[in-house]
Amino acid sequence: MASLGELVAGIAHEINNPLTGILMYANMFADDKRLDENQREDAQTIVHETKRCADIVKRLLDFSRTSIPDKRLKSLSQIMESTLALVTHHATVNDVEIVCHYGVNLPDIDVDPTQMEQVFINLLVNACHAMPTGGRLTITIRTDSKRDRLITTIEDTGQGISEENLGRIFDPFFTTKNQELDGVAGTGLGLSVSYGIIENHGGQISVQSVIGHGTVFTIELPIMSLMRTFEETDLPGNVSTV
């Protein structure tokens, strides 16, 4: 994976340079009033497709980076709410109802808010795409006090994922999205990047799915704040006597 990351980073950087030139000249042609309407439309197509290539390169670079999370104590439910504000459009367009269940007195945990938002965006947008004719998206965040874990589940009532594809869902560059059939392009990097982020947080991400019934993604993250509290109570200055 490390070697693959280095290879991808090198290729992505090399591709970026010519893409920048293509995009610049394509924009110039698209804005040239001397061209007839058909030619300008062709130029706009070049601009659109070049931007799509640039987005793929960006995703490749995101995948290749092994950035260390900038962790701080944050409320996971608040991060989820902030993410939902960004993906509301996807849900509305696909006629998806969003239902949230947050546990009582959820503890703050050590996470990188930006990276966790990236994970949630990937999962929520994927879920909306899996329900093109409408459905329900259920988000649950609860505490597993026995294992000191904060459990987040994202469940959709979409098309589901075949057993054959389920084992490869977190593989880099693997995607179940079909541009021609679904109208949605997939680079196959969103879930692999999400997998790496959760692992870097000391957590786990898993998936269950049934064709025609939907998919459930489960994220488990350690409750570091509880561990810190336990450690502090062991300090001599915090020992209480009866």
N, C-alpha and C positions, 0 to 999 in steps of 0.2 A: 504493500500500500504506500509506503514511503517513497519507493522508487517510482511508482506510478504517479504519485503527487508531483515529484520533481519533473517528470517527463511532461505531464499535463501543463505545469506552470511554464515550462520552457516553450512549448508549442503555443500556448495561449498568448504569451508576450510577443512571440514572433508574428502571430496572426494579427494582433492588435494594430501594428504599424501600418500595413497595407489597408486594413479596414478603415482606419482614420482617413487615409487619402481618398479611398473610394467614396466614403460618405460625404466628404467635403465637396468633391467634384460633382457627385450626384445631386447634392442640394443646389449647387450652382446651376446645373442643367434644368432642374425642376423649376427654378425661379426665373429662368430665361424667357422673357416675353416673346422672343423671336421664334421660339418653337411652336409648332401647331399643337392642338389639344391632345392628340394621340401620343405625340412624342413626350409631352410633359407628363402624361399619365404613365408612360413607360419609365420615365425618370423617377417618378414617385414610387413606382414598384421597386426600383433599385434601392431607393432610400429606405423603404420599409424593410426589405429583405436584408439589407446591410445592418440595419439597427437590430434585427433579429439575430444575426450572426454575432454582433457585439454583445448582445445579452447572453448568448450561449458562452462566449469567451469569459464574460464576467462570472458566470456560474462555474466554469471550469476553474477559474482562479479561486473562487470561494472554496471549491472542493479541495484544491491543492494546498490551501493554507492550513497549517496546524496551529492556529492561534490559541494562546492560553486564555481561558475565560477570565474576564474582569469581574470577579464575583463580589457581590455585596448582599446583605440581608434584604430581601424583597418579598412582597406578597405575590405569590404565583397567580392568585385569582385576579389581582389588579393588572398583572401583565397580560393575562388572558382577556380581560375586558378591553384593554388598550388595543390588543390585536383584533378583537371582534369589530372594533370601530373601523379598522382598515379593510376588513373583508366583507362588510355588510353589503356592499354593491354586488359581490359575487353571489351571495345568498339571495338577494332580491331578484337578480336576473334569472336565477335558476329556480325561483319559487321555493326556496328552502326555509323551513321554520327552524329557528335556533332555540334550544332549551338548555338552560344552565342549572346545574345543581352544585352548589358550593357547601362544603361542610362547615359546621359551626366552629369558631375559634381556630381557624387554620393558622399554623405557625408560619412566620416568615422563614425563608430558607436562603442559603448561600447560592446565588445564581448570577450569571451574566444576563441582565435584562434584555439586551439587544439580541444576544444569541437565542435566548428562549423565545423571544418574539418571532425570530426567524423560523424556529421549529414549528411554532403554533401556526404561523402563516402558511407554511408548506402543507401541514396536515389539514387545516381548515379549507384552504383553496382546493386541495385534492378531493376532499369530501364533497364540496359543492359541485365539482366537475363530475363526480360519480353519480350525481342525482340531477341530470339534465332536464328531467320532466317534473322535478319537485320531490320533496321528501322532508325528513326530519333529521336535524343534526343535534345530538345530545352530548353536552360537555359536563363531565363530573370531575370534581376535585375533592378528594377526601384524604383523611389521615389513616395510615396503618400503624397504630401505636405499638403493636407487638414487634414490628420490624423497623420502627423508626423511619418510615417512608411516607412521602407524600405521593399519592397515586392520582394521576390524571388520565381519564379515558375520553376519547373522542370517537363517537359512534355515529355512523350514517346508515340510512336505509336505502343505499344505492345499489349499484349493479353487482357489487362483490368482486372478489379477485379469485381466479381459479387456483386450485391447489398447486398446479404446475408453476404458476407465476409467484405464488406466495413465498416460496423458499428463496426467490431472487429479488424480492421487493426492495431490499436495502443495498443491492449491488450497484456500484457506480455505473452509470450510463444505461441501466436497464429501465425501461418504461413500458407501461401498459397502455399509454395514451396513443391513439392513432389519429394523426392529423386529418386524414381523409374522412374517416368515419365519425370522429368526435368533434372535429373542428378545433382541437386543442393540441398544441405542440408540446412535447415533453422532451427534456434533455436527459432525464434519468439521473439527475444529480441532487434533486431536492431532498429525497429521503435518505440518500447516503450521507449528505452533509448533516442532516438532522441526527442521524445515527451517531456520527462522530461527535457532535455537540453534546448529546446526552451522555455518551461515554466519558467525555472530558469533564463532565459534571459528576462523575461517579455514579451515574444512574443507568437505567436500562430502558429500552424501548422494544415493544413487541407488537405483533399484529395477529388478529384472527379475522377470518372472513368466510362467508358462505355465499356462493353465487345466487343472485336473485334476492338476497336478504340483507346484505350490507356488510360493512367492515367496522372493526373496532381496533383502534390504536391505543395502546396502554403505555404510559410513561411513568416510571418509578424513579423518584429522586430522594436522596438521603436528607433527613431533617437535621442538618448540621447544628442548628440553633439549640436543639435538645441535647445533642452531644456536648456542646460547649457548656450548657448549663450543668450537666452531670460532672464535667471536669472541674468546673468552678466550685461545686459543692464539696469536692474532695480536697480542696486547698485547706491548709491548717487554719487560716484566718476565718474560714466559713464553717468550722466544726462547731456544732451546738451540743451542749451537755444538759442532761436532765437532773 
